[in-house]
Every structure is written in structure tokens, then in C-alpha cells.
């Protein structure tokens, strides 16, 4: 296992439909280049070469791009957790909901609200999905106690006797997870509720998440003017919204 960040040069960038094209230079004759987008291995070089043109689709303004040179046989190996243990936390909001032994019904849904950075409340619905997709694994402890195996009537329900001793309260009932799109730095309000089949919504569980990630780069670099007498080139650009 061998990788390095050194010896890689960005020779140029070019916006394209739906993404960006990177032209990269490499000082490594025996290694290939990998390109990570916000923690995801998005592209890699097929063979060592002094230059590589990499096309990335779906790149957002809040995405961070990282480059590594790795051994040829490990071009598809994901080195992100090892090479970037701190950024590996990413710049996304992540919410987990245990499929617990709480009295959720097969038709219940969970809903995630998110607010803008610095806002007092989470008002925008970012995610909604069934707690038990298709009703599968519903009906656990407390739903049909005293009936069926150990009091759990659902043959595939998680609970005592199935995975005893693991997970929440000793019940490894699985976790539902939602992860949002990349976001700029800031503190975001989040709220999670449960919705029943009749549209009744539970009181929210509310919290905030602080994202401390890389600032978005400046953009719209243009030539503002040129003074021939002093051979001076003037450039203008839109600075990063995350740098004050």
C-alpha cells in the first residue's frame, strides 16, 4: 500500500456540461492518479503518464476535490479514510434512526427537516421514507408481547432472541440513514419526526450540526484589463462566499 499527495500538479480546469474537466500533471512514472470528490473515489488513471485529463460529472460548488498518486495495482482502492482521516467526516449532514423496539407501525414514516446555516429552526423537508419499507421487520417487542417466538410475532422482526446483546439496549435492530448533499461551513438546525398513515406528526427531535469543512473556491476569473505601458494584467474574480 503506497500513496502520496506530492508530485501532482493541476495544469488547468475547464467547466463542462454537468461538471468540470481537470488537466493534471504527474511526477510519478510508476504511479497512477486518483481523484476524490468530497470523500468519494470518482475517477482514476488507467496507466501512468505525465499528464491526465479527468472529467468529473455532478460536481457542486460545495464539493472538495482531492488528488492522490497510488500504486498501479491499487488504482481502484479507496484510500480516503487513511489519507484524509479528518476530512473523511465530510461536509454533509447525516441522520440515523434506529428501527427500534419502539412502537412504530408498519405504515409509519420518518421525516428529516433541515434549516439554513445559522437559522433558528429546521423548516425544509430534506428526506421522508418508510421506517419499515414494505412493512418488513415491523412488529417487535411491545407490539405482540407473549405471542410468537420470545414474544415477537414478526418472523423477521429485530429484537430479543434474534441478535441479543448487540446494539441499542442489546437489540441490533438496524439503522436507517440519510445523508444530504455537500454543504458549506456553518451550523445547521435539524429536526426529525415520525408521521403516521393518517398524517399525524410526532413532536420533533431537534438538534444542530456544525460543519467545519473547506471553503468553496473563488470563481468567475476574468481578465479585467491590460496596461501595455507597464505590462500589467488586471484580473477580477468572485471571492468565496465562505471567506470574509
C-alpha positions as CSV (number, residue, x, y, z in Angstrom):
1,X,0.0,0.0,0.0
2,X,1.5,3.3,-1.1
3,X,0.1,6.7,-1.9
4,X,1.2,10.3,-1.9
5,X,-0.2,13.8,-2.4
6,X,3.0,15.2,-3.7
7,X,4.2,15.4,-7.3
8,X,0.7,16.2,-8.6
9,X,0.0,19.5,-10.5
10,X,-3.3,20.9,-11.7
11,X,-2.4,22.2,-15.1
12,X,-5.8,23.6,-15.9
13,X,-9.6,23.4,-15.3
14,X,-12.4,23.7,-17.8
15,X,-16.1,23.9,-16.9
16,X,-18.2,21.5,-19.0
17,X,-21.9,20.5,-19.1
18,X,-22.7,18.9,-15.8
19,X,-19.3,19.1,-14.3
20,X,-15.7,20.0,-14.8
21,X,-12.6,18.8,-16.7
22,X,-9.3,18.7,-14.9
23,X,-5.9,18.5,-16.6
24,X,-3.4,17.0,-14.2
25,X,0.4,16.6,-14.3
26,X,2.2,13.8,-12.5
27,X,5.9,13.5,-11.5
28,X,5.4,9.8,-10.8
29,X,6.4,7.4,-13.6
30,X,5.3,4.3,-11.6
31,X,2.0,5.5,-10.1
32,X,-1.4,6.4,-11.3
33,X,-3.6,9.3,-10.1
34,X,-6.9,9.1,-8.2
35,X,-9.4,11.9,-7.9
36,X,-11.7,12.1,-4.9
37,X,-14.8,14.3,-4.8
38,X,-16.0,15.1,-1.2
39,X,-14.8,11.7,0.1
40,X,-15.9,9.6,-2.9
41,X,-13.4,8.0,-5.3
42,X,-14.7,9.5,-8.5
43,X,-12.1,8.7,-11.1
44,X,-8.6,7.1,-11.6
45,X,-5.9,6.9,-14.2
46,X,-5.7,3.7,-16.2
47,X,-1.9,3.8,-16.7
48,X,1.0,6.0,-15.5
49,X,1.5,9.1,-17.7
50,X,3.0,12.6,-17.2
51,X,-0.5,14.1,-17.9
52,X,-4.1,13.0,-17.3
53,X,-7.4,14.6,-18.4
54,X,-10.1,13.8,-15.8
55,X,-13.8,14.6,-16.4
56,X,-15.9,14.8,-13.3
57,X,-19.7,14.9,-13.5
58,X,-22.1,16.3,-11.0
59,X,-19.6,18.4,-9.1
60,X,-21.2,21.1,-6.9
61,X,-19.8,24.3,-5.7
62,X,-19.5,22.9,-2.2
63,X,-17.6,19.8,-3.3
64,X,-13.9,19.4,-2.3
65,X,-11.6,17.7,-4.8
66,X,-8.6,15.7,-3.6
67,X,-5.8,14.0,-5.6
68,X,-3.6,11.1,-4.8
69,X,-0.8,9.2,-6.6
70,X,-1.1,5.4,-5.8
71,X,0.5,2.1,-7.0
72,X,-0.8,0.9,-10.3
73,X,-2.3,-2.3,-8.9
74,X,-4.4,-0.3,-6.4
75,X,-5.9,2.3,-8.8
76,X,-9.4,1.4,-7.6
77,X,-8.5,1.1,-3.9
78,X,-10.3,3.7,-1.7
79,X,-7.6,5.4,0.3
80,X,-9.8,8.3,1.5
81,X,-10.2,7.1,5.2
82,X,-6.5,6.5,5.5
83,X,-5.2,9.6,3.6
84,X,-7.7,12.1,4.9
85,X,-8.9,10.9,8.4
86,X,-10.2,14.4,9.3
87,X,-11.9,15.4,6.1
88,X,-13.4,11.9,6.0
89,X,-16.1,13.2,8.2
90,X,-17.2,15.0,5.1
91,X,-19.3,18.2,4.7
92,X,-22.7,16.6,4.7
93,X,-25.5,16.2,7.3
94,X,-26.1,12.6,8.3
95,X,-29.1,11.4,10.3
96,X,-29.6,7.9,11.7
97,X,-32.8,6.4,13.0
98,X,-32.8,3.0,14.8
99,X,-35.5,0.6,13.8
100,X,-36.0,0.2,17.5
101,X,-38.4,-1.8,19.7
102,X,-40.3,1.5,20.0
103,X,-44.0,1.2,18.9
104,X,-43.6,2.2,15.3
105,X,-46.3,0.8,13.0
106,X,-45.6,-0.8,9.6
107,X,-47.1,2.3,7.8
108,X,-45.1,4.9,9.8
109,X,-42.6,7.2,8.0
110,X,-39.7,9.2,9.3
111,X,-39.1,12.8,8.1
112,X,-36.0,14.9,8.3
113,X,-36.2,18.7,8.3
114,X,-33.1,21.0,7.7
115,X,-32.7,24.7,8.0
116,X,-30.2,27.1,6.5
117,X,-26.8,27.7,8.2
118,X,-27.4,30.0,11.3
119,X,-31.2,29.6,11.2
120,X,-33.1,29.1,14.4
121,X,-35.4,26.3,13.1
122,X,-35.3,23.5,10.6
123,X,-38.2,24.3,8.2
124,X,-37.3,22.5,4.9
125,X,-38.2,18.8,4.4
126,X,-35.0,17.2,3.2
127,X,-36.0,13.5,3.5
128,X,-39.0,11.3,4.0
129,X,-39.1,7.5,3.9
130,X,-40.9,4.5,5.5
131,X,-39.4,3.2,8.8
132,X,-40.2,-0.3,7.7
133,X,-40.1,-0.4,3.9
134,X,-42.9,-2.6,2.7
135,X,-43.7,-3.3,6.3
136,X,-40.7,-5.7,6.5
137,X,-39.2,-6.2,10.0
138,X,-42.1,-4.4,11.8
139,X,-43.8,-5.7,15.0
140,X,-41.2,-6.2,17.6
141,X,-41.0,-6.2,21.4
142,X,-44.1,-4.5,22.9
143,X,-46.2,-5.0,19.8
144,X,-47.3,-8.6,20.3
145,X,-45.6,-9.5,23.6
146,X,-46.3,-13.0,24.7
147,X,-47.1,-14.4,21.3
148,X,-44.7,-16.0,18.8
149,X,-41.0,-16.6,19.4
150,X,-40.0,-14.9,22.7
151,X,-43.0,-12.6,22.4
152,X,-42.0,-11.2,18.9
153,X,-44.6,-12.0,16.4
154,X,-42.8,-10.8,13.3
155,X,-40.6,-13.6,12.0
156,X,-38.1,-11.1,10.6
157,X,-38.5,-8.5,13.3
158,X,-35.4,-7.5,15.2
159,X,-35.3,-8.0,18.9
160,X,-34.5,-10.3,21.8
161,X,-33.7,-13.8,20.6
162,X,-32.6,-12.6,17.1
163,X,-29.5,-10.5,17.8
164,X,-29.5,-10.3,21.6
165,X,-26.6,-8.4,23.1
166,X,-25.8,-6.2,20.2
167,X,-26.9,-2.6,19.5
168,X,-29.3,-0.3,21.3
169,X,-30.5,-1.9,24.6
170,X,-29.0,-5.1,23.4
171,X,-31.2,-5.2,20.3
172,X,-29.4,-4.8,17.0
173,X,-32.4,-3.6,15.1
174,X,-30.6,-1.9,12.2
175,X,-30.2,1.8,11.4
176,X,-32.0,3.9,8.8
177,X,-29.7,6.5,7.4
178,X,-29.9,9.7,5.4
179,X,-27.0,11.8,4.2
180,X,-27.6,15.2,2.4
181,X,-25.7,16.9,-0.3
182,X,-22.4,18.7,0.4
183,X,-22.8,22.0,2.3
184,X,-20.7,25.0,3.0
185,X,-19.4,25.6,6.6
186,X,-21.9,26.7,9.2
187,X,-24.2,25.4,12.0
188,X,-27.4,23.8,10.6
189,X,-30.6,23.1,12.6
190,X,-32.1,19.6,12.1
191,X,-35.3,18.1,13.2
192,X,-36.6,14.5,12.9
193,X,-40.3,13.5,13.2
194,X,-42.4,10.4,12.7
195,X,-45.5,10.5,10.5
196,X,-48.4,8.0,10.7
197,X,-50.7,6.9,7.9
198,X,-53.3,9.5,8.9
199,X,-50.8,12.3,8.6
200,X,-50.3,12.9,12.3
201,X,-46.8,14.1,13.0
202,X,-44.9,13.5,16.3
203,X,-43.2,16.2,18.2
204,X,-39.8,16.8,16.6
205,X,-36.4,15.7,17.9
206,X,-34.3,18.8,17.3
207,X,-30.5,19.4,17.3
208,X,-27.9,21.3,15.4
209,X,-24.9,20.2,13.4
210,X,-21.7,22.2,12.9
211,X,-20.0,21.7,9.6
212,X,-16.3,22.8,9.5
213,X,-15.1,22.0,6.1
214,X,-13.0,23.5,3.3
215,X,-14.3,26.9,1.9
216,X,-15.6,27.0,-1.6
217,X,-13.1,28.4,-4.1
218,X,-13.5,31.7,-5.8
219,X,-15.0,31.7,-9.3
220,X,-15.5,33.7,-12.5
221,X,-11.9,34.6,-13.0
222,X,-11.7,37.0,-15.9
223,X,-9.2,39.5,-17.4
224,X,-10.3,43.0,-16.4
225,X,-7.7,44.9,-18.3
226,X,-4.2,45.2,-19.6
227,X,-1.9,48.2,-19.4
228,X,0.7,48.0,-22.2
229,X,3.0,50.7,-20.8
230,X,3.6,48.8,-17.6
231,X,2.9,45.3,-18.9
232,X,0.3,44.9,-16.2
233,X,-2.5,42.4,-16.4
234,X,-5.5,43.0,-14.2
235,X,-7.7,40.1,-13.1
236,X,-11.1,40.0,-11.4
237,X,-13.0,37.2,-9.7
238,X,-15.9,36.5,-7.4
239,X,-14.4,35.6,-4.0
240,X,-15.5,32.6,-2.0
241,X,-18.8,33.1,-0.1
242,X,-17.2,31.3,2.9
243,X,-14.2,33.6,3.3
244,X,-14.7,37.0,4.9
